[in-house]
Structures are given as C-alpha cells and as structure tokens.
C-alpha cells in the first residue's frame, strides 16, 4: 500500500546527492521550453543547491520510498505572521510518477504544516500545462484559486 511505503524526512546532504544522482528533468515543469535541458549530475552543483535551501523560511524534505529518496518536497515561504506557506514537489523521474507517491507526500506535508508548524493555509502553483500536478493538488484537497500569467494557483485551508 502506497501510504505505508512513503514518508517524508528532512533532507540531508547525503540524501540530496542520492536523489539527484538519478534525477531526470521533467519538461512539464518548464513554461519556457528554451530553458529545458537534460539533467546531468554534478556533485558541486548539488552541494550548492543543498546549501541554498538552508533557510529558516523553508523546510526541504526527501520523499522516501523505504530507504530511498524518490523526490523532494518543500514547504517554503513559511510566514508565521499569516500562518501560511507554499508547497513545492518534484519526483525523481518517470519511474516513480503515476503511482500515488506524490499524492501521499503532499498529504503528509499538509498534515505536517498544520499540525507541527501551526499553519492555517498552504499555497501551491503549477504551470498551465502540468495537468498531472493540478490533478494531484485537487485530489489532496487544494482548491483552485486563479489562473494568471501561465500559472494556476491553489490553496488548502484548514
């Protein structure tokens, strides 16, 4: 069962390297396909990426299937004044997409935001063409808010 297989843990540098050593860029997350390029693992680039994510307004999680990282999920733009944050999720490659893993990870993240951080609203956005992400957000309970400049915006309120 997917629910039992998937967990979130705070991303470590080691997990980040494990995740990105098998990463494939997804063309569905690029609004401008001129920016799309095949991903090539680079140890220094992963270290730089991980270091950039060490920020008090962001929690970077590894999406774990058993002992292996299969994606990353961020709760970012954490604003304790308004008790809101924004969710961002990316799965490693096509081998782990379409199996319910992202759905479960989003459910766990929303629960964490509400129960552990005291957040009352989680926001998310996708580019228009990423209908798979839109479907998952709606399945988890996010409500469509608006469409603007090629993006669709969603919100999940407690």
Secondary structure, 3 states (H helix, E strand, C coil): CHHHHEEEEECCHHHHHHHHCCCCCCHHHCCCHHHCCCCCCCHHHHHHHHHHCCCCCCEEEEEEECCEEEEEEEEEEEECCCCEEEEEEEECCHHHCCCCHHHHHHHHHHHHHHHCCCCCEEEEEEECCCHHHHHHHHHHCCEEEEEECCEEEEEEEC
